[in-house]
Amino acid sequence: MSVYALSCSIYSISVTKLRKVLGTKIVYITGILYYGIGMLILAIWPTKWGVIVFSTSAGILYGTLFTIPYILVANYHAKDCFRMHNGESVPLKQARGLGTDVAIISSMVFIAQLVISLSIGPLISWMQTTCAILYASTFLAFLAAISAMFVLYV
């Protein structure tokens, strides 16, 4: 847990600089992919040292999930750009505040954790191994990275 917390802290501090150098989209997708690859390697190589080394990927994922979406929403509101149509930004027609959007993002993160918590037990029973968690994490991380390609980055 300490390696996870340390990697999350360092990554969260440096994410702004990484965004300036690489761009928000690259940082977001790379953070998710790094987690997926780390969990896949850990599933294949389940050793004490593997857990220590690849727990950094979980820290980076949480640093990504708890910074980038909030930065994106702040940018949407600052630039009044919520979607693009024919290469031009289309402002939001209904009044909605930044606080509402932040609350929606926070709720979605915790709802996702609840859904995964409810479904992982049957998955472990079906696969007869706790490595099912790592395989599911890998699969879902790759789906998340693909989905992140379709997010509007302003």
N, C-alpha and C positions, 0 to 999 in steps of 0.2 A: 504494500500500500504506500510505503514511503517513496518508492521509485515512481510509482504512478502519480502521486501528489507532486513530487518534484518536477517530473516531466510536464505535467499539466501547468504548473506555475510558470516554469521557464517558457513554455510555448505560448501561454497566454500573454506574457509580458512582451514577447517578440513578435506576436502575430501582426501587429500594426506595421512593423518594419518589413516583415515578409510580404504583406499585402502591397506595400509601396514598390518593392523590388519585383515581385512575381505577378502581382495582380490577385484580386480577390477570388476569382474563379479557380485559378491554379492552386492557391493555398487551400481553399475549401475542398476541392476534389482530391488533392494530394493527401490532406489530413485523413480523409475517409479511407482512401486506398491504402495508406500506410497501416491503418488499423486492420483492414481486411487481410493484408499480407502478413502482418504480425500474428494475427489469430490463426491463420492457416499454417504458418510455420510452427506455431506453438502446438497445434493439434497434431501435426506430423512428428514433432520433436518435443514431447512433454517431459522436460527435465526441470530440475530446480533452477538451473542457470537460464533455461529458456523462459521460465516464468519471470525471472528478474529482468532479463533483457527485453522481452516483448511486452512487459507491463508498461513500458514507455509508450507503446502504441495506443493503449487505452487512455493514458493521460493526454496524449496529443488529440485523440478523438474527442474527449470531453472538452478540451481547450477549444477545439474547433466548433463543437456544437453549442458551446456557451459563449462564443464571441461573434463568429461570422454572421449568423442569422440576425442578431441584434444590430450589427453594423450595417447590414443590408437594409433593414427596415428604417434605420436612422437616415441612410442615404436616400431611400425612396421618399421619405417625408421631406427631407431637406431640398430635394430637387423636384418634388411633386411629380415624380415619374413612377407609375405603378405598372405600366405595361407599354409595349412598343407596338405600333401599327404602321406599316410601310416605312420603317426606319425613323419614325418620329414618336416622341413620348406622348402618351395619352394620360392626362390628369384624371384623378379619381373623381367620379361624379357625386358620390355621396360623402358627407362629412364623417370622417373617422380620424381619431386622434392617434398619436404615437403610443400613448399608454395602452390603448385597446390592442394595437398590433403587438406590442411587447407581451401583453397578457396572453394573447392567442399563441404566440411562439412558446411561451413558458408552459402553457397548458398542453400543447402538442407534444412537447418533450416528455412530460410526465405521463400522458396518455399512452405514448409509445412504450415507455418503460412498463406500464401496467399490462399492456397487451402481451409484451414479450414475457413478462413474469408469469402470466397465466398460461402461456402456450409452451414454455420451455420444459415443464415437468412431463407432459405427455410425450414430447419429443425425446427426452432422455429415456423414458420408459420404452418407447418404440425402438430406439437405436441401441439400447442396453449399454450405454456409455455416457459418461459426463463430457466426453469430447464433443458430443452433440452440440453443446453450447458454443464451442469454438467453430464448428462447421457452420452452424446457423449464423454466428456473428460474421463469418467470412462472406457467406452468401448475401446476407442483408447489407453488409457494407458495400459490396460490389453493386447491388441494386441502388443503394443510396448514392453512390458515385455516379452511376448512369443518370439517375434522376436529377442530380445536381448540375448536370450539363444543360438542363432546360430551364434553370433559374435565371431571372433577369438580374444581371450584374450592372448596376449604374455607378 
